[in-house]
């Protein structure tokens, strides 16, 4: 635990900000998991419908600095490659 008053405040602010950002990361992970499940089950039509929603969740997380913009690009590329591979 911090002892200095400014460190106590920074710790409190960090907790509040983490709690504020957490739903965006959770939503992104859930949408990506749903997408991967659809692809594994061979439900390509459902996966294609979910793709824009997944992209939006990833872009939102990147915009809010939860993930790096290049990490977001890699995630989007992964999803696109998954659906392209199964579509063949």
N, C-alpha and C positions, 0 to 999 in steps of 0.2 A: 504494500500500500504506500502511496506517496505521502510524504510528510509536508512538503512545501505547499503553500496555498495555491499557487499557480498550477502546480502539477496535479493537485486534487481536482481543480477545475478542468484541466485538459483531459483527465481520465473520465470525468463525468461527461464532457462533451463527446469524447470518443465513443462512450457507451451509447449515448443518444443517437449519434450519427450512424453507428453500426446497426442499431435497431431500426432506423429509418431506411437504410439501404438493403437490409436483409430480404424483404419480400421480393425485390426485383431479381436478386440472385436465385432465390428459391423458385420463382415463377419460370425463369429461364431454364433452370435445370429440369423442372417438371415437364415443360413443353418439349425440351429436347429428348427426354426419356420417352414420352408418349410417341414422338416421331420415330425414334429408333425401334420401339416396340411394333409400330405399324409396319415398318420396313421389314423387320425380322419375320413378322407373320405373313408378309406378302401382300398386305393391303396398300398397294401403291396409290390408289385413288384417294384413300383417306390421308395418306402421308403427304400427297401433293396439296390437299386442302389445308393441311396443318403447316406447311412450309412457310407461307407468309407470316403466320402467327409466331412461328419460331424465329424467323428473321427479325421481326419487330421486337421480340423479347430480348434477343441478343443485342440488337442496336440500342435499345433502351439501357441495358446494363453497361454498354460501352460509353454511352453518352453521360451516364452518371458516375463514370470512373470506377465502376465496380470490377470491370475487367478491362484490360488494355484493348485499344482499337485493333491491333494486329491479332490478338487472341480472338476477338470477335470475328475478324475476317477468316481466321482458321476454322472456327466453329461453323460458320456459314458455308465455307468450302467443303467441310466434312459432310454436312447434311446434303449438300448438292451432289457430292460424289456418291453418297449412299443411294440416293434415289435414282441417279443416272445408271449406276451399276445394276440395280434391280430391275430397271425398266427395259434393259436389253433382253 
